[in-house]
Amino acid sequence: MATTTAAEERDAARDAYNAFLATCPSRQLLDRLADKWAVLILCALGGDGTGGTGAPASMRYSELSRLVAGVSQKMLTQTLRSLERDGLLTRTVTPTVPVTVEYALTDLGLSLYRTTRQLRAWAEGHMDSVQASRDLYDTRS
């Protein structure tokens, strides 16, 4: 039976979730979170799209669909299911006529929202510089 040293155990623990490794499950999570729809949905549920209140919001599917312009019904449904599966949001079904379904961030989702809010703000705040760089690049190409 092979034994491992304390150093080997530390190395194994450090590499357990190393996104630079092809087989690391955190790479799949990063891929999902890098999706524009996921970021926008997290921001919407975090309160960025609720009239400036900034408070986390519970939203119905139709509200999310209106707020996140351009998302197809298929992509919105897939993204919501993926985020729910990852434990980032909850889906609450209320048996009314018609059935009411609401989505809200979990504590885990709220912790991620804080990061996505900064990413969104950075993109909005630096778009002029990025566009200028794109224009310069395109004129040289």
N, C-alpha and C positions, 0 to 999 in steps of 0.2 A: 504494500500500500504506500503510495507516494504521499509525502508530507510537503506542506508549503511553509515557507518562511513568512515572517511578519511582513517583510518588504514585498514579497510576491502577493500576499493578500491585499496590501495597500494598492499595488499596481493594478490588480484585478478589479478592485472596487472603483478605482479612478477611471478605468476603461469600461466599466459596466455600461455607462451611458455616455459614450463619446460619439458625438454626432459626426465626427470625421471618419468614423468606421462605417463601411458600407452596410453592415448588418445591424447597426444600432437602431433600436426602435425610436429613439429620440429624433432620428433623422426623418422618420415618417411624420412625427408630430410637428417638426419644424416645417416640413413641406405643407402640411395642412394649415398651419398658422401663417404661412407666407402667402396664402391665397387672399386675394383682395376682398373676396366676399366675406371670409371669416373675419378679417380685420374690421370691415365696415359693420358687420352684424354685432361684433363685440362692442364697437364704439356706440352703436345705436342703443343697445341694451344697457350700456354703461351710463347713458344719460346724455350723450353728445347730441342726440337728435330730438330731445324732448323739450324744445322751446327754450333752451338756454338754462334750464334748472340745474343741469349737471348731476342730478341724482340718478342712481340706477333705476331703470324702468322695467316694468313688466309690459310686454307688448304682444299684441295679437299678430298673427301671420300677415293679415292684410295691412296692418300698420307698418310692419317691417318691409313688406313688399313695396309700399308707397315711398317709404323713407329712403331705401337703398335703390336709387334709380338705376335702371338698366339690368338688374338681376332677373333672370328668367325664373319662372315658377319651379322648374326642375332644379336649377342651381341653388335656389333658396332652400328648397326642401332638403336636398342633399347636404348642404352646408349645415343647416340646423340639426339634422340627424347626426352628422359627424361630431359637431360640437357637444351635442347631448351625450353621445357615446363616450366622449373623452371627459365627461363630467364638468364641462365648462358652463353649461346652461341646463335649466330644467324646463320640461314641457308639462304644463298643467292643463288637463282636459276637464271642462265643466259641462256636465250633462244638461244643457239647455237646448232650446229649439230656436235656431240651429245650434249645434255644439260649439262651445267657445273653447279655443285653444290659446293659451298664453305662454310666452317664453320669458325667462328671466335668468340672469347670471347667478351662478353658484358662487360661493366664497372663492373657489379656485378660479372661476371665470372672472370674478371681480379683480383678483390679483393680476391676471393677465391683461385685463382691460386697461389698467394703469399704464402698462407698457405700450399697448396698441394705441392708446390716446396720444402718447408722446410721439410715436411713429407717424401717426396721421398728422399731427400738428407740425412735425418736421417737414413732411412732404408738402403740406400747404404753405408753410413759411418759406421754403426754399425753391419753390417751383419756378420763380422768375430766373434764378441763377441756373437751374437745371435747363430751362428752356433756352437760355442764352448759350449755354455750352452745347446743346444739341444743334442750335442754329449755326454756331461756329464750326462744329464738326461737319455738318452737312454741306457747308459752303466749301470746305476743303476736300470733300470726297467727290 
